[in-house]
Amino acid sequence: MRLWPVRRRWSGLATLPTDDLLITEDLLRRNVEDVMTVRDRQIQGRAIVFRGDLQVAPARAVALMLVCEGLVPFLSPASWRHVFERALRMSDGQLRFLGLVGLVAGLLLLGIVLL
């Protein structure tokens, strides 16, 4: 089963990194170093791959996410049910917008916490 409608063909030739890619790599490295200790980085075409060790155990991050997800149904199950009933009536575009808002809010909060 193909997930993408178009197949990309990768050339085996290594290209030299452009200035934009190097600036992006530096910015990404500074952000990634908050979460992991970078041991190695590779530029593969237009992708930058970091390898290293996480500073936060994945189990701890998942556990914290589950605690946050469980707070609202525990404290107010009726309002939680009401929110899901309203979400079932929303269009895909509205749900995507809410997902984007939640994503941006989470990233901003993460940025504030890590500063």
C-alpha positions as CSV (number, residue, x, y, z in Angstrom):
1,M,0.0,0.0,0.0
2,R,1.5,3.3,-1.1
3,L,1.0,6.2,1.4
4,W,2.0,9.0,-1.0
5,P,0.5,9.6,-4.4
6,V,3.9,10.4,-5.9
7,R,7.1,8.4,-5.5
8,R,10.2,10.4,-5.0
9,R,13.4,9.4,-6.6
10,W,16.5,10.0,-4.5
11,S,19.8,10.6,-6.3
12,G,22.7,8.9,-4.7
13,L,24.9,12.0,-5.1
14,A,25.7,13.9,-2.0
15,T,25.1,17.6,-2.4
16,L,27.0,20.3,-0.5
17,P,24.8,22.1,2.1
18,T,23.6,25.5,1.1
19,D,23.8,28.5,3.5
20,D,20.1,28.3,4.1
21,L,20.3,24.7,5.1
22,L,23.3,25.4,7.4
23,I,21.4,28.2,9.1
24,T,18.4,25.9,9.5
25,E,20.6,23.2,10.9
26,D,22.1,25.5,13.5
27,L,18.6,26.6,14.6
28,L,17.3,23.1,14.8
29,R,20.4,21.9,16.7
30,R,19.9,24.6,19.3
31,N,16.2,23.6,19.7
32,V,17.0,19.8,19.7
33,E,19.7,20.1,22.3
34,D,16.9,21.1,24.9
35,V,15.5,17.6,24.4
36,M,18.4,15.4,23.5
37,T,22.2,15.2,23.6
38,V,23.2,15.3,19.9
39,R,26.0,12.8,19.1
40,D,25.8,12.9,15.3
41,R,24.1,14.9,12.6
42,Q,23.8,14.1,8.9
43,I,22.5,16.1,6.0
44,Q,20.6,13.7,3.7
45,G,19.5,15.6,0.6
46,R,17.3,18.3,2.1
47,A,16.7,16.6,5.4
48,I,18.8,17.0,8.6
49,V,19.0,13.9,10.8
50,F,20.1,14.2,14.4
51,R,21.1,11.1,16.4
52,G,21.7,11.2,20.2
53,D,20.3,10.4,23.6
54,L,17.1,11.7,25.0
55,Q,17.4,13.8,28.2
56,V,13.8,12.9,29.1
57,A,12.7,9.3,29.4
58,P,10.0,8.6,26.8
59,A,7.9,6.8,29.4
60,R,8.0,9.8,31.6
61,A,6.8,12.1,28.7
62,V,4.0,9.7,27.8
63,A,3.0,9.4,31.5
64,L,2.8,13.2,31.8
65,M,0.7,13.4,28.7
66,L,-1.7,10.8,30.0
67,V,-2.0,12.7,33.3
68,C,-2.9,15.9,31.4
69,E,-5.3,14.1,29.1
70,G,-7.1,12.4,32.1
71,L,-7.6,15.6,34.2
72,V,-10.7,17.0,32.4
73,P,-12.7,13.7,32.2
74,F,-11.9,13.1,35.9
75,L,-12.8,16.5,37.1
76,S,-15.8,17.2,34.9
77,P,-17.1,14.2,32.9
78,A,-20.2,16.0,31.8
79,S,-18.3,18.9,30.2
80,W,-15.9,16.4,28.6
81,R,-18.8,14.5,27.0
82,H,-20.3,17.8,25.8
83,V,-17.1,18.8,24.1
84,F,-16.8,15.5,22.3
85,E,-20.5,15.7,21.2
86,R,-19.8,19.2,19.7
87,A,-16.6,17.9,18.1
88,L,-18.6,15.2,16.3
89,R,-20.7,17.9,14.7
90,M,-17.7,19.9,13.4
91,S,-16.3,19.8,9.9
92,D,-12.8,18.5,9.1
93,G,-11.6,22.1,8.6
94,Q,-12.8,23.2,12.0
95,L,-11.2,20.2,13.7
96,R,-7.9,20.8,11.9
97,F,-8.0,24.5,13.0
98,L,-8.6,23.4,16.6
99,G,-5.7,20.9,16.3
100,L,-3.5,23.7,15.0
101,V,-4.4,26.0,17.8
102,G,-3.7,23.2,20.4
103,L,-0.4,22.4,18.7
104,V,0.8,26.1,18.7
105,A,-0.3,26.6,22.3
106,G,1.6,23.4,23.3
107,L,4.7,24.5,21.5
108,L,4.5,28.0,23.0
109,L,4.1,26.5,26.5
110,L,7.0,24.1,25.9
111,G,9.1,27.1,24.8
112,I,8.3,29.0,27.9
113,V,9.0,26.0,30.2
114,L,12.3,25.3,28.5
115,L,13.6,28.9,28.6
